[in-house]
Amino acid sequence: MLTIYHNPRCSKSRQTLQLLEEQGLEPAIIEYLKQPLSKTQLKDLLGMLGLEVRDIIRTSEADYKDNNIKDPNLTDDQLLDAIVGMPKLMQRPIVVNGNKAAIGRPPEHVLDIL
C-alpha cells in the first residue's frame, strides 16, 4: 500500500503528491497535522527510512527554536514525544510503499521506493 504523510500547505508535499499521481498512483493521503502519528508509527517510519530521529526534524520551525529541541541532551524518546506533540516538526512529505519509505525532498526521492 502506498501512503503519503502530507501537508497540503507545503509546496514540496504538493509536488510529491502530484508526482505520484503523474505516475498513475493513488496513494492513501494522511494529513499528519490533522492526524498526528503516534510514537510507535514514528519509530516504524524511522526504521523504514533508515534514519535517526533528529534526521526527520525540521530545524527551521518555530516549535524547534521555541522549545529548545536542539538540546543535544534530549533522548530519542523525548524527541519523538516532541514530534507527536508538535507534528510540524516532522520532515514532509514522507511516502511509504510497503516496508520502504522516503522523504520527498526533493520530490523525486520517492521514485526510488516505487
C-alpha positions in Angstrom: 0.0 0.0 0.0 1.3 3.5 -0.9 0.8 6.2 1.6 1.9 9.8 1.8 2.1 11.8 5.0 1.1 15.1 3.5 0.7 18.7 4.4 -1.3 20.4 1.7 0.2 23.8 2.6 3.7 22.6 1.8 4.9 23.1 -1.8 7.2 20.0 -1.6 4.4 17.9 -0.3 2.0 19.1 -3.1 4.7 18.5 -5.7 5.4 15.0 -4.4 1.7 14.1 -4.4 1.4 15.4 -8.0 4.5 13.3 -9.0 2.9 10.2 -7.6 -0.4 10.9 -9.4 1.5 11.5 -12.7 2.9 8.0 -12.2 -0.7 6.8 -12.2 -0.6 6.1 -8.5 -3.3 6.9 -5.9 -1.7 7.0 -2.5 -3.6 7.0 0.7 -3.2 10.6 2.0 -2.7 11.2 5.6 -2.7 14.8 6.7 -0.4 14.3 9.6 -1.2 17.8 11.1 -4.8 16.7 11.5 -3.9 13.1 12.3 -0.6 13.2 14.2 1.4 10.0 14.2 1.9 8.0 17.3 5.4 7.3 18.8 5.2 3.8 17.5 4.3 4.9 14.0 7.2 7.4 14.0 9.6 4.6 15.1 8.3 2.4 12.3 8.8 5.2 9.8 12.4 5.8 11.1 13.1 2.1 10.6 11.8 2.2 7.0 13.7 5.4 6.3 16.9 4.2 7.9 17.2 7.5 9.7 17.7 8.7 13.3 15.0 10.9 15.0 17.0 14.1 14.5 17.2 13.4 10.8 13.4 14.0 10.4 13.1 17.1 12.5 12.6 20.4 10.7 15.0 22.7 12.4 13.6 25.8 10.8 10.2 25.5 12.6 9.4 28.0 15.4 8.4 25.0 17.6 12.0 23.7 17.2 13.5 27.0 18.4 10.9 27.9 21.0 11.1 24.5 22.7 14.8 24.0 22.7 14.6 20.9 20.6 18.2 21.4 19.5 19.4 20.5 23.0 21.8 17.6 22.4 20.9 16.0 25.7 17.4 15.2 24.6 16.8 11.5 24.2 15.2 9.9 21.2 12.1 9.3 23.3 11.9 13.0 24.2 12.4 13.9 20.5 9.7 11.5 19.5 7.4 13.0 22.1 8.1 16.4 20.7 7.2 15.3 17.2 4.0 13.7 18.5 3.1 16.9 20.4 4.2 19.3 17.6 3.8 17.4 14.3 5.0 20.4 12.3 8.5 19.3 13.4 8.4 16.3 11.1 10.0 16.5 7.7 7.5 16.3 4.9 6.3 14.7 2.9 7.1 11.1 3.7 6.0 8.4 1.3 5.7 4.8 2.4 5.5 1.9 -0.1 5.3 -1.4 1.7 8.2 -1.6 4.0 10.2 1.2 2.3 9.9 4.9 2.9 11.4 8.1 1.5 11.2 11.8 2.3 10.1 13.8 -0.7 12.8 16.5 -0.5 13.2 16.7 -3.4 10.0 15.1 -4.6 12.0 12.8 -7.0 13.5 10.9 -4.0 10.2 9.0 -3.6 10.6 7.4 -7.1 13.4 5.2 -5.6 10.8 3.3 -3.5 8.2 2.8 -6.2 
